[in-house]
Amino acid sequence: MKSLTSAARRGGIITVAAVSTLALTACSAGQITQTSSKVVAVDGATAHSENDEVSVLDVTVLLNDQTGDAALKFTATNQDPSLAEHTLESVSVDGQNVQISAGPIAHNCTLVADSQENIDAMPDPEGTSSCTQQIATPIENQDFAYGGQVPVEFVFDTGALQVQAPVSAQHVPSGQVERDYGQGTEEEQH
């Protein structure tokens, strides 16, 4: 026969474990978690020329959900070890030609392309020692779908680069969106 002290000890341990479990699960009941409303960042596509003379980074088709406008966002870099200039000759998104007005890209310099709204919000590199060109690259919205991918081709004087670019929403400036956490079903709120 077991002693009463041993049975009481086991009962106490089981009670503490049950109360601890209940307390831990109740901590977040009815609360909105920090990650419940987060959106995963969309990384753009990247490609490099065969000999790494030029690269395109963060290639993304941006959609403005307010206006329905679309733009091609990318950064082209020239890291040619021979120090030669390179020219972006043409760009197409799913067969649609993109209007570009950029000069040659010097060694260790960049070409930043984005929507007009984002270009206007960027610091102006003019008058600085920066060798960054900024251009707006609007495109016709061909009913692109958020989360989808579209083929994009860049033709440089060194050759062509192809990527599958993600389609993403225009980024919202920090602090300018009020989130209504009270909406949705009770299950979605927990």
C-alpha positions in Angstrom: 0.0 0.0 0.0 1.3 3.4 -1.0 1.7 6.1 1.6 -0.7 9.0 1.7 2.2 11.5 1.3 3.3 9.9 -2.0 -0.2 10.0 -3.4 -0.6 13.6 -2.3 2.7 14.5 -3.9 1.6 13.0 -7.3 -1.7 14.7 -7.1 -0.1 18.0 -6.4 2.3 17.6 -9.4 -0.6 16.7 -11.7 -2.6 19.7 -10.4 0.4 22.1 -11.0 0.9 20.7 -14.5 -2.7 21.1 -15.4 -3.0 24.7 -14.0 0.3 25.6 -15.8 -1.0 24.3 -19.1 -4.3 26.2 -18.6 -2.5 29.4 -17.7 -0.2 29.2 -20.7 -3.0 28.6 -23.2 -5.1 31.4 -21.6 -2.3 33.9 -22.0 -3.1 34.6 -25.6 -6.8 33.8 -25.7 -8.7 36.7 -27.2 -5.6 38.6 -28.0 -4.3 39.7 -31.4 -0.9 38.2 -32.0 1.8 40.3 -33.5 2.2 38.0 -36.5 -1.6 37.5 -37.3 -1.7 40.5 -39.6 1.8 40.5 -41.1 2.4 40.1 -44.8 5.4 38.1 -46.0 7.8 40.4 -47.8 8.1 39.6 -51.5 11.7 39.3 -52.7 12.1 40.3 -56.4 13.9 38.1 -58.9 17.6 38.4 -59.6 19.8 37.5 -62.6 23.5 38.0 -63.5 25.1 38.1 -67.0 27.3 35.1 -67.8 30.5 36.8 -66.8 28.9 38.9 -64.1 29.4 42.2 -65.9 25.8 43.3 -65.1 23.1 42.2 -62.8 19.4 42.9 -62.3 18.2 42.8 -58.7 14.8 42.8 -57.0 12.8 42.6 -60.2 9.2 43.0 -59.3 6.0 44.0 -61.0 4.3 46.5 -58.7 0.5 47.0 -58.7 -1.1 50.0 -57.1 -4.4 48.8 -55.7 -5.8 52.3 -55.5 -5.3 53.3 -59.1 -4.8 49.9 -60.9 -1.5 51.2 -62.3 1.5 48.9 -62.8 5.2 49.5 -62.9 8.4 47.4 -63.2 10.7 47.7 -60.3 14.4 46.7 -60.5 17.9 47.7 -59.9 20.5 47.1 -62.6 24.2 47.2 -61.6 27.4 47.3 -63.5 30.2 45.4 -61.8 32.3 44.6 -64.9 35.9 44.0 -63.8 37.1 45.6 -67.1 35.6 48.9 -65.9 33.5 49.1 -69.1 30.2 51.0 -69.4 27.1 49.0 -70.2 23.8 49.9 -71.7 20.3 48.5 -71.0 19.0 48.4 -74.5 15.4 47.1 -73.9 13.1 45.6 -71.3 9.9 43.6 -71.8 7.3 42.3 -69.3 5.4 39.3 -70.6 6.0 40.5 -74.2 5.1 44.1 -73.4 7.9 46.6 -74.2 8.8 48.9 -71.3 9.7 52.5 -72.1 13.2 53.2 -70.7 15.2 56.4 -70.9 18.5 55.6 -69.3 22.0 56.4 -70.3 25.0 54.0 -70.1 25.6 52.5 -66.7 29.2 53.3 -65.6 31.4 50.8 -63.7 30.2 50.4 -60.1 27.0 52.4 -60.8 23.3 51.5 -60.7 20.1 52.1 -62.6 17.1 52.2 -60.3 13.7 51.7 -61.9 10.4 51.9 -60.1 6.9 53.5 -60.2 6.8 57.3 -60.6 5.4 57.6 -57.1 8.3 55.7 -55.6 10.9 57.5 -57.8 9.4 60.9 -56.5 9.8 59.7 -52.9 13.5 58.7 -53.4 16.3 61.1 -52.5 17.5 62.8 -55.6 21.1 61.7 -56.5 21.7 64.8 -58.7 24.5 67.0 -57.3 26.0 64.2 -55.2 28.9 61.9 -56.0 26.4 59.1 -56.5 26.3 57.5 -60.0 22.8 56.3 -59.6 20.2 56.9 -62.4 16.5 56.8 -61.4 13.8 56.2 -64.0 10.1 55.6 -63.8 9.0 52.4 -65.6 5.2 52.3 -65.9 3.6 49.4 -67.7 0.1 48.5 -68.8 -1.6 46.4 -66.2 -2.5 43.2 -68.1 -4.7 41.9 -65.3 -1.6 40.8 -63.4 -2.5 38.8 -60.3 -1.0 39.5 -56.9 1.3 36.6 -55.9 1.7 35.5 -59.5 4.9 35.7 -61.7 5.5 37.1 -65.1 8.4 36.7 -67.5 10.7 39.7 -67.8 13.5 40.1 -70.3 16.4 42.6 -70.0 18.6 43.1 -73.1 22.0 44.6 -72.3 24.8 45.2 -74.7 26.4 42.1 -73.1 23.3 39.9 -73.8 19.9 39.1 -72.5 18.8 38.2 -69.0 15.4 36.5 -68.3 13.7 36.2 -64.9 10.3 35.3 -63.5 9.3 38.4 -61.6 6.8 38.3 -58.8 3.7 40.5 -58.8 3.4 42.5 -55.6 1.3 45.3 -54.2 2.8 48.8 -54.0 4.5 49.2 -50.6 2.6 51.3 -48.1 4.7 53.9 -46.2 5.2 53.1 -42.6 2.7 54.5 -40.1 0.1 55.5 -42.8 -2.3 52.6 -42.5 -4.8 52.1 -39.7 -5.5 48.4 -39.2 -8.9 47.4 -38.0 -8.2 44.4 -35.8 -11.8 44.1 -34.7 -13.0 42.8 -38.1 -13.4 39.1 -39.0 -14.8 36.1 -37.4 -14.2 35.2 -33.8 -12.0 32.4 -34.9 -9.8 34.7 -37.0 -9.4 37.0 -34.0 -7.9 34.3 -31.8 
